[in-house]
Amino acid sequence: MTQTENRWFPPSPHREKVEEAIAQGVAHIVERGHNTPPLLVFEDGGAIELPRARYQMTRRGMALAAGDAPATKGATRFYDVCGSVDEIKGRLADAESADALDAEYLGALVEDIRYMLGRMARRSEQYRAFVQRARAVIDEMLALDPPDVESAEARVEALAASLSGVAGLNEEARAGVYAAAEDVRDLANALEGYLGAGKETAMRLGDLQAEIQGGRVWKRPAEPDPVSDDAP
């Protein structure tokens, strides 16, 4: 974590919740240039200015949200569309009359939703492009004829037999051994080439994965504990 990132982090206990979100892979930090606060960008579409991030009560309980109105374009008040929708519905439910509604605030929430949907749509297109590129790499590998590994034992046995059957070092005996040995070598060369292609394929897929992951921490959601047969 750089000194620049440290400078922009919100105070405790909000900082710890931000770090937790990053560690869990649900958000990552995006720098925006000199003397501009970074964004805490969420996988669910929202983007909260890092120093404004607050772990506070929302319509859905305690969650990270913007402590005050975003100062720049591209930042949102909530980390996802659902938070914005719930806030709109909550404001309508709380208002005793239309005059009591803050039209400007509600409009800003709508724009946040527009931004988040657009950002998630762009991200979905990136994932689709990733899958297409990965499929092309995989198809290249699948197009290669795999080595005849089932013949390995027979080739080795043929070499062993040619050696055990040598009754004197005559040209015919040598030729038999040479042929059997080269047959083994051919399979080894084919396997080496195929393994090299497999390694290159795996590395190319790794490059594609690293490219789309970027600075994000990816972590699978924890699986629920298996239910015991003795559970009530």
C-alpha positions as CSV (number, residue, x, y, z in Angstrom):
1,M,0.0,0.0,0.0
2,T,1.6,3.3,-1.1
3,Q,1.9,6.5,0.9
4,T,-0.5,8.1,-1.6
5,E,-3.1,5.5,-0.9
6,N,-2.5,5.9,2.9
7,R,-3.1,9.7,2.6
8,W,-6.5,9.3,1.0
9,F,-7.9,6.6,3.3
10,P,-10.8,7.6,5.5
11,P,-10.3,7.5,9.3
12,S,-11.1,4.5,11.4
13,P,-13.3,2.5,11.7
14,H,-14.2,3.3,8.0
15,R,-10.7,2.6,6.9
16,E,-10.8,-1.0,8.2
17,K,-14.1,-1.6,6.4
18,V,-12.6,-0.3,3.1
19,E,-9.6,-2.6,3.6
20,E,-11.9,-5.5,4.3
21,A,-13.8,-4.9,1.1
22,I,-10.6,-4.8,-0.9
23,A,-9.3,-8.0,0.8
24,Q,-12.6,-9.8,0.0
25,G,-12.4,-8.8,-3.6
26,V,-15.6,-6.8,-3.7
27,A,-13.8,-3.5,-4.4
28,H,-10.5,-2.1,-5.6
29,I,-8.7,1.3,-5.6
30,V,-8.4,3.2,-8.9
31,E,-5.9,6.1,-8.9
32,R,-7.0,9.2,-10.8
33,G,-3.9,11.4,-10.9
34,H,-2.0,13.8,-8.8
35,N,-3.9,15.5,-6.0
36,T,-7.1,13.8,-7.0
37,P,-8.7,11.4,-4.5
38,P,-8.7,7.8,-5.8
39,L,-12.0,5.9,-6.3
40,L,-13.0,2.9,-4.3
41,V,-14.5,1.0,-7.2
42,F,-17.0,-1.8,-6.4
43,E,-17.7,-4.9,-8.5
44,D,-21.4,-4.1,-8.2
45,G,-21.1,-0.9,-10.1
46,G,-20.6,1.8,-7.6
47,A,-17.5,4.0,-7.2
48,I,-17.1,6.0,-4.0
49,E,-14.3,8.6,-3.5
50,L,-11.9,6.9,-1.1
51,P,-11.7,9.7,1.5
52,R,-15.5,10.0,1.5
53,A,-16.1,6.3,2.1
54,R,-18.0,5.7,5.3
55,Y,-19.3,2.5,7.0
56,Q,-22.7,3.8,8.0
57,M,-26.4,2.9,8.4
58,T,-28.2,2.7,5.1
59,R,-31.7,1.6,4.1
60,R,-30.3,-2.0,4.0
61,G,-28.3,-1.8,7.2
62,M,-24.7,-1.0,7.8
63,A,-22.7,-0.7,4.6
64,L,-20.1,1.4,2.8
65,A,-21.5,4.5,1.3
66,A,-20.4,8.0,0.5
67,G,-20.4,10.1,3.7
68,D,-21.3,13.2,1.7
69,A,-22.1,14.1,-1.8
70,P,-19.5,13.1,-4.4
71,A,-17.4,16.0,-5.5
72,T,-16.5,14.7,-9.0
73,K,-18.1,12.9,-11.9
74,G,-17.8,9.2,-11.9
75,A,-18.4,8.8,-8.2
76,T,-21.6,7.5,-6.6
77,R,-23.4,7.7,-3.3
78,F,-23.9,3.9,-2.9
79,Y,-21.8,0.9,-3.9
80,D,-24.5,-0.7,-6.0
81,V,-27.8,0.0,-7.8
82,C,-29.9,-1.7,-5.1
83,G,-28.6,0.8,-2.5
84,S,-29.7,3.7,-4.7
85,V,-33.1,2.1,-5.5
86,D,-33.7,1.5,-1.8
87,E,-32.8,5.1,-1.0
88,I,-35.3,6.4,-3.6
89,K,-38.0,4.1,-2.3
90,G,-37.2,5.1,1.3
91,R,-37.4,8.8,0.5
92,L,-40.7,8.4,-1.2
93,A,-42.1,6.3,1.7
94,D,-40.9,8.9,4.3
95,A,-42.1,12.0,2.4
96,E,-45.5,13.3,3.6
97,S,-46.0,15.3,0.4
98,A,-44.4,15.8,-3.0
99,D,-43.0,19.1,-1.8
100,A,-41.0,17.3,0.9
101,L,-39.1,15.4,-1.7
102,D,-35.6,16.5,-2.6
103,A,-35.9,16.4,-6.4
104,E,-32.3,17.3,-6.9
105,Y,-31.1,14.5,-4.7
106,L,-33.4,11.9,-6.3
107,G,-32.2,13.0,-9.7
108,A,-28.6,12.5,-8.6
109,L,-29.5,9.0,-7.4
110,V,-31.0,8.3,-10.8
111,E,-27.8,9.5,-12.5
112,D,-25.8,7.2,-10.1
113,I,-27.9,4.3,-11.3
114,R,-27.4,5.2,-14.9
115,Y,-23.6,5.3,-14.3
116,M,-23.5,2.0,-12.5
117,L,-25.6,0.2,-15.1
118,G,-23.3,1.5,-17.8
119,R,-20.2,0.6,-16.0
120,M,-21.4,-3.0,-15.3
121,A,-22.5,-3.3,-18.9
122,R,-19.0,-2.3,-20.1
123,R,-17.5,-4.8,-17.6
124,S,-19.7,-7.6,-18.9
125,E,-18.5,-6.8,-22.5
126,Q,-14.9,-7.1,-21.2
127,Y,-15.7,-10.5,-19.8
128,R,-17.3,-11.6,-23.0
129,A,-14.3,-10.4,-25.0
130,F,-12.0,-12.3,-22.5
131,V,-13.9,-15.5,-23.0
132,Q,-13.8,-15.2,-26.8
133,R,-10.0,-14.6,-26.7
134,A,-9.5,-17.4,-24.3
135,R,-11.6,-19.7,-26.5
136,A,-9.4,-18.9,-29.5
137,V,-6.3,-19.8,-27.5
138,I,-7.9,-23.0,-26.3
139,D,-9.0,-23.9,-29.8
140,E,-5.5,-23.5,-31.1
141,M,-4.3,-26.1,-28.6
142,L,-7.2,-28.5,-29.3
143,A,-6.5,-28.3,-33.0
144,L,-3.1,-30.0,-32.4
145,D,-3.0,-33.7,-32.7
146,P,-2.1,-35.2,-29.3
147,P,0.9,-37.6,-29.3
148,D,0.3,-41.3,-29.5
149,V,0.9,-42.0,-25.8
150,E,-0.9,-45.3,-25.9
151,S,2.0,-46.6,-28.1
152,A,4.7,-45.7,-25.5
153,E,4.9,-49.1,-23.8
154,A,5.0,-51.0,-27.1
155,R,7.8,-48.7,-28.4
156,V,9.8,-49.2,-25.2
157,E,9.2,-53.0,-25.3
158,A,10.3,-53.1,-29.0
159,L,13.6,-51.3,-28.0
160,A,14.1,-53.7,-25.1
161,A,13.5,-56.7,-27.4
162,S,15.9,-55.4,-30.1
163,L,18.6,-55.1,-27.5
164,S,18.0,-58.5,-25.9
165,G,18.0,-60.1,-29.3
166,V,21.4,-58.9,-30.4
167,A,23.6,-61.9,-31.1
168,G,26.7,-60.1,-32.1
169,L,27.1,-56.6,-33.3
170,N,26.2,-57.2,-36.9
171,E,24.7,-54.5,-39.1
172,E,21.2,-56.0,-39.1
173,A,21.1,-56.1,-35.3
174,R,22.4,-52.5,-35.0
175,A,19.8,-51.4,-37.5
176,G,17.0,-53.0,-35.5
177,V,18.2,-51.3,-32.3
178,Y,18.6,-47.9,-34.1
179,A,15.1,-48.1,-35.6
180,A,13.5,-49.0,-32.2
181,A,15.4,-46.3,-30.5
182,E,14.4,-43.7,-33.0
183,D,10.8,-44.8,-32.7
184,V,11.0,-44.0,-29.0
185,R,12.7,-40.7,-29.7
186,D,10.0,-39.7,-32.1
187,L,7.4,-40.2,-29.4
188,A,9.5,-38.3,-26.9
189,N,9.9,-35.4,-29.3
190,A,6.2,-35.3,-30.0
191,L,5.5,-35.2,-26.3
192,E,8.0,-32.5,-25.7
193,G,6.5,-30.4,-28.4
194,Y,3.0,-31.0,-27.1
195,L,4.0,-30.1,-23.6
196,G,5.6,-26.9,-24.8
197,A,2.4,-26.0,-26.6
198,G,0.4,-26.8,-23.5
199,K,2.6,-24.6,-21.3
200,E,2.4,-21.7,-23.8
201,T,-1.4,-22.1,-23.9
202,A,-1.6,-22.0,-20.1
203,M,0.7,-18.9,-20.0
204,R,-1.4,-17.1,-22.6
205,L,-4.5,-17.9,-20.6
206,G,-2.8,-16.6,-17.5
207,D,-1.9,-13.4,-19.3
208,L,-5.5,-12.9,-20.4
209,Q,-6.7,-13.5,-16.8
210,A,-4.2,-11.1,-15.4
211,E,-5.2,-8.5,-18.0
212,I,-8.9,-8.6,-17.1
213,Q,-8.3,-8.9,-13.4
214,G,-6.0,-5.8,-13.3
215,G,-5.5,-4.5,-9.8
216,R,-8.5,-6.4,-8.4
217,V,-8.3,-8.9,-5.6
218,W,-10.3,-11.9,-6.7
219,K,-11.6,-14.2,-4.0
220,R,-14.4,-16.8,-4.3
221,P,-17.3,-16.4,-1.9
222,A,-16.9,-18.7,1.1
223,E,-18.9,-21.9,0.6
224,P,-21.4,-22.7,3.4
225,D,-20.5,-25.4,5.8
226,P,-22.0,-28.8,4.8
227,V,-25.2,-29.6,6.8
228,S,-24.7,-32.6,9.1
229,D,-27.2,-35.4,8.9
230,D,-27.7,-35.0,12.6
231,A,-28.6,-31.3,12.3
232,P,-32.1,-30.4,13.6
